[in-house]
Amino acid sequence: MRFSTKQIHAGTEPDPVTGSVLPPIYQSTTFAQPSVDEYLSKGYSYSRSGNPTVRALEKRLAGLENGEDCTCYSTGMAAVSAVLHAFLNAGDHALVSQVAYGGTYRVCTQVFARFGARFTFVDTSDPAAVEAAIRPETRLLLTETPANPTLALSDIAALSEIARANDLIHVVDNTFLTPYYQHPLALGAHVSLHSTTKYLDGHNATVGGANVAATAELDEKLRFVQNATGSIMSPMVAWLTLQGVKTLSVRMDRQSASAMAIAQYLSDHPAVGEVCYPGLESFGQHELAGRQASGFGAMLWCELIGGLEAGKTLMDNVELWTLAENLGAVESLITHPVTMTHADVEPEERQRVGLRDGLVRFSVGLEAPEDLIEALDAALSRL
Ligand SMILES: *Cc1c(COP(=O)(O)O)cnc(C)c1O
């Protein structure tokens, strides 16, 4: 089946009992067993260990990523934590993209490091730098591409080759492009990770996470952690996400086209300095963007000529664009990463990795692009 068919049908079919076209929300803690000897004969025992609604979303996401199976979690951070729990022991070392979601940096440095795991934040845009950072005790490579918020890209195929040659598990955070535009597993990665909070839900309604694994063995390790630590997704969230994901391809195409129009508008504006969008010819890794993904996504950033102060004026005054964290939903959002999503990354580290103070991040939603541009134009004219 093609992607847009799978996003609607994979993992679900009309309910055999009632004919209900949408799957029921199985809001039940526990599941009656036919007899002691037939324990688990229907596949479910207790909702921490498995729930039919959550399972339906897991199967759908596995289908969209062409993975072996999928585990869903309470949040994207729980998905990141599950990967660290599943593939790292005390004393092990992991390589992590030096630009990544702020929470990923925080959980590595402030939680897992306390239990003896070691981390190096490396420029995964440069495969040679990754290779050079591998130590005998390195077990895991966690790549975020495009990276939040700089949009730096990493070559998934090249990194997967290095990972496999060195017995590392390669996990790719695929949140920004989703399986509609980018297939990390087909490029050699072991796990494709998502904050389903973003494009997969797509409606600013839920927080959730997912890990799609390339093999049953990897999935089993993740599923053990999901059950053992209890970091599960709720049936209600899974059900809402199942509805959101049905329109993923339509939303992504439309939001990405709007992002391109907005990037071009900003590039031409005299008050705007650098504009960063992978679809622009001026984007430093434009060739890689076109080679490893089938779309450029709906995230972009710019810096204003007037620097941070001008950026604050824009973010505080622009109509229609909501000043908020989160991204990927139908509502357009504007964010100041340094004070919001990435506040826990130390100033020296931000400077080292190019996360500049004046950076203004845009998550382009599904509104009419003309309205989005007019709102920006009105705010920029006030600078
Ligand atoms: C938001 C985000 C996360 C964390 O997900 P939550 O659902 O907020 O816990 C991880 N990675 C990326 C790239 C993100 O944008």
Ligand as a Chemical Component Dictionary entry (heavy atoms), coordinates in Angstrom:
data_LIG
# 
_chem_comp.id                   LIG 
_chem_comp.type                 NON-POLYMER 
_chem_comp.pdbx_formal_charge   0 
_chem_comp.three_letter_code    LIG 
# 
loop_
_chem_comp_atom.comp_id 
_chem_comp_atom.atom_id 
_chem_comp_atom.alt_atom_id 
_chem_comp_atom.type_symbol 
_chem_comp_atom.charge 
_chem_comp_atom.model_Cartn_x 
_chem_comp_atom.model_Cartn_y 
_chem_comp_atom.model_Cartn_z 
_chem_comp_atom.pdbx_ordinal 
LIG C1 C1 C 0 9.683  17.895 21.054 1  
LIG C2 C2 C 0 10.811 17.045 20.672 2  
LIG C3 C3 C 0 11.225 15.979 21.492 3  
LIG C4 C4 C 0 10.591 15.707 22.837 4  
LIG O1 O1 O 0 9.250  15.335 22.713 5  
LIG P1 P1 P 0 8.138  15.604 23.848 6  
LIG O2 O2 O 0 6.933  14.974 23.254 7  
LIG O3 O3 O 0 8.027  17.087 24.009 8  
LIG O4 O4 O 0 8.604  14.947 25.089 9  
LIG C5 C5 C 0 12.263 15.183 21.031 10 
LIG N1 N1 N 0 12.866 15.422 19.852 11 
LIG C6 C6 C 0 12.503 16.450 19.052 12 
LIG C7 C7 C 0 13.214 16.670 17.761 13 
LIG C8 C8 C 0 11.476 17.296 19.442 14 
LIG O5 O5 O 0 11.129 18.323 18.652 15 
# 
loop_
_chem_comp_bond.comp_id 
_chem_comp_bond.atom_id_1 
_chem_comp_bond.atom_id_2 
_chem_comp_bond.value_order 
_chem_comp_bond.pdbx_ordinal 
LIG C1 C2 SING 1  
LIG C2 C3 SING 2  
LIG C2 C8 DOUB 3  
LIG C3 C4 SING 4  
LIG C3 C5 DOUB 5  
LIG C4 O1 SING 6  
LIG O1 P1 SING 7  
LIG P1 O2 DOUB 8  
LIG P1 O3 SING 9  
LIG P1 O4 SING 10 
LIG C5 N1 SING 11 
LIG N1 C6 DOUB 12 
LIG C6 C7 SING 13 
LIG C6 C8 SING 14 
LIG C8 O5 SING 15 
# 
